[in-house]
C-alpha cells in the first residue's frame, strides 16, 4: 500500500479538472480535511472506500472503470436503432429489438466486452485477464488516444471516476464532521446526491466563460454520472442489489444519479442513458415491453422498471 503526496495530488488534479469551476473550493476541502489517499495492493473484488482520515482504492478498480466505460460506450451502436424505431413508431421496445436483424452479432460482441470487464472483479490483478485488443490501455494522455471516439469516452470515464471519488470524499466529510445520516443506506444516497449536485450546480458562469452553452456542459457532466451509475451497478454484488444494512437498493442509487435532469428533449444524454439502461436490463433478462414516445420518457420508464 502506498500513501503519499503524489497520490493525493493526482486525485486532486483529477477532481479539479473534472469540475474546474469549483477547483478552488476542492483545493480548500483538501486543505481543510487533510485526508490521505491510499493506493492499496490490487486484490479480488473492488477497493473503493473512505473513512474520516483517508480515501482508499486500488489500481485494478481504476482499470475496471476504464474497461467497463469503454465497453459500455458501445451500447449506443447496439441498441440505438431499436430505440429510435420504438420511440418514433410507438412500437414496444421488445418488438423493436426483435425487428433489428443486425442486433444479434453487435449484442454478442457487446456482452463479450462487458464480460471481460466483469472478469476483472474476480481477478487478483489486471494482468490476470485478457485485455480486449480494441480497447486502449489506461492512460492519462488523452491527446495520445487514437481517435475522437476514444477521447470522448476518456472524458466520460474521467467524469465517472470523479463522481465516485467525490462520493467517497463526502464520506470523509461526514466522518470527520461527525454529521453522517443515521443509517448507512441513507449516507450512501446522501453521498450520491452531494456528488451529483457538486458536479452539476454552478455551471452557467463556467459555460459562458469558456464559450459553451449551459446545456452542453450539463449534458456532458450528466452523461459521465450516468456512466458512473452503470459502473457502480456492476461493482455492487448481486446479493446487495436489493439493499441491506450497508447499502440502499441499487435502483434507488441509480435514480438519485440519473433522474431529474432538466436537459432539452434533444439532448444526447437521453439516448445515451437509455442505451445504457437497456443494456443493463438485457443483461438481467428483464422484460422490455415498454412503449415510450421519447428518449426521456424511455429513461424514466426504464428507471422505474429497475425497482
N, C-alpha and C positions, 0 to 999 in steps of 0.2 A: 504494500500500500504506500502511495506517495501523498504527502501533504506539504504543499509548498506554495510560495507566492506565484510561481509560474502558472500552476493550475488555476489558482484563484483569478489571476489576471486574464487567462484565456476565457473563462466563463464570463467575467465582467465584460470583456471585449465583445463576446457573442451577444450578450443582452443589450449592450449599448448600441450595437449595430442593428439588432432586430427592432428596437424601439428607440430610434435616435432622438426623437423629440423629447424623450424623458431620460436622456443619457446622464444629465447632471443629477437627477433625482436618484437614479440607480447607483451612481457613484456615492451619493450621500448615504444611501442604505448600506452600501458595502463598508463604509467607514463606521457608521453608527453601530451596526450589529457585529462587526469584526469576526464573522463566522469563517471557518475553514472550508476549503474544498478538498475532499479526499477522493483520490482515484484508487479504487480497490482492485485487487487482483481479479481477473475475469474468472467466472465460475458458472455453473449451470443456473438457469433461470435468469432473472432480471435483478440488477442492482441499481436502484434509483430511490433514494430516501433522504430524510433530513431530520435533524433534531435542533435543539437550541444553539448548538455550537458549530454545526457543520452540515454541508450538503455532500452526499456520498454517491458515487456512481462508478461503473467500470467501463472500459473502452468497448467491451463487447456489446453493452446496451446501447452505446452511441452508434456502433456499427449496425445494430438492429434498426434504429431509427432510419439510418441511411438506406439500408437494403429494402426494408418494407416501404419506405417512402418512394423510392424509385420504382418498386414493383407496383404499388398502389396507383401511381400516376397512369399506368396502362389501363386502369379500369375505364377510362374515358373511351378509348378505342373499342373496348369490348362491349360496353353497354349503351353508349350514346345513340347508336342507330335505333335500338328498340325504344329508348327513352323518347327520342324525337317522334317516332311513329305513335307511341302511346299518347303523348300529350297533344299532338296535332289532331289525331283522329278520334280520341276518346276511347280507344281500344284498351282493354285491361292490359296492364304491363306484362302479365304472364303470357298472354296471347301474342303480344308484340315480340317478346323474346323468342317465341316459337316460330314466328314468321321470318326472323332474321337467320337465313340459311347459313351465313358465313360465321355466325357467332361461335359455333362449336369449337373450332380449332383455336380461335382467339381466346375463348374462355379457358380451354385446356392449358394453353400457354400461360395465361394469367395465373391460374391456380398453381402451376408448377413454380412460377416466380414467388408467389406468396408462400408456397410450401418451403422453398429454400430459405426465405426469411424466417419463417417459424422454426425451422430446424436449428436456427441459432439459439433459440431459447433452451433447447435441450443439450446444446454443446457446451463444453468447458471453455472453449475459446474460439474466436472467429476462424482461425486456421483449420479447425476441425471440419468445416463444411466446405462444399464445392461452391465457390462464388460464381454467379451467373456471368457468362462471358460478355454479355452486352450491357452489364451494369458497371459503371466506373467504380474503381476503388475509392473509398472515402478519402476526401482531400479538403483542405481549407482553401485551395486555389481555385476559386470559382472561374476565373478567366481562362484557366487551363483546361476546362472541360470542352469536349469536342463540338458541341452544338448548342443552339439556343434552347432546345427542349431540356437538355441536361442542366443548363444554367437555371431555367425556370424551376425545375424540380429541386435543385440545390437550394434555391431561395425558400421554397415551401418547407423543405426538411429543416432548414435553419430556423424558420419561424416555429415549426412544430416543436423542435428541441428547446427553443427559447421559452415557449409556453410552459413546457414541462418543468424547466428549471425555475421559472417564476413561481409555478405551483409549489415546488419544493422550498423555495425561498420564503413563501408565505407560511409554511410550516415552521421555518426558523423563527420568523417574526412572532407567530402565535406562542411558540415555546418560550422564547426569550422574554416576551412581554407578559407571560402567564395570562393570556387572553383568549385561549382556544375555546371553541364551542364545547358544549357539554358532552358530546359524543364524537367518536372518531368518524363515523359516516358524515355527520354534519360538517366536520372540519374538512373532509375531502371536498365536498361540494363548495364550501366557502373558499377553499384554495383555488379550485377551478374557476369560480366566479370572479375572484380577485385577479387572477392571471389574465383572464379574458378582458376584464374591464381595463386593466393596466395597459394592455396591448392595443385596445381599440378606442379609448377615450382621448380627447385632445388631439385628434388627427387633422382638424381643419387648418390650423396655423401651419403645421408641418407641410401639408399638401400644397398650400398656397405658396409657401416659401420655395418649394422645390419644383413648382410648375406642374403639379399633378392635380387631378380633381379629387375631392374628398372620397367619392365613390370608388375611384381606382385604388386608393391606399387602403380603404376599409375592406374592399374586396380581397386584396392580396393577404391582408392580415387574417381575415375570416377563413380564407382557403387554407392557410397554414394551420390555423386552430382546428379546422375540420380534419385535416390530415393527422394532427396530434390526437384527436378523438379516436380515429381508426387505429392508430398505433397503440394508444392506451388500452383500447378494447382487446387488441391482440396480446398485450402484456398481462392482461388480467386472467388468472386461472379460471377454468370453466366453473369450478366449484364456488368461486366468489362472484360470478357474474350476476347472480340474483341477490347479492347483498349478504353481509354478515356483520359481526360486531366491529370489524375494522373498516369495511367499505360499503358504500351505498350500492344499490343495483346499478350495473354499468349503464343501463338505459337512462337513468337519471343523470349520470355524468355526461353522457353524450348530448342529452337535451340541454343541459346547462352550458355546454360548449358550442353547440351548433344553432340552436333555435333563437328566434327573436331579432335577427339582424334586419335593419331597415334598408336593405340594398334594393336597387331597382330590379324590376322583373326580368330585365335582360342581362343582368349581371352573370358573369361566368361562374360565380360562386354556386349558383343553384344547380346547373347541370353537373358541375364537378362533384359537389357534395352528394347529389342524387346518385351518381355513378358509384361513389364510394360506398354508400349505404346499400345500393342494390347488390354490389359485390359481397358485402357483409351478409346480407340476407340469403344470397345464393349459397354461400359457404355453409350456412347453418340450415339449409334446406327449408327455409320458411316460405309459406305461400305468398305469392306476389299478385294476387287478383285485385290489383289496385287500379282505380280509374282516377286520373288527375288531369286537370286542364292546363296546368303549367308546371314548370320545373320546381317552382317554390312550393306549390301545393303537394307535389310528389315528395319533396324533402319532409314536409310537415307530416304527411301520412306515414312515410317510412319510419320516422322517429317514433310516432305513436305506436306503430306495429312492433317496434323493438321492445316495448314494455312487457 
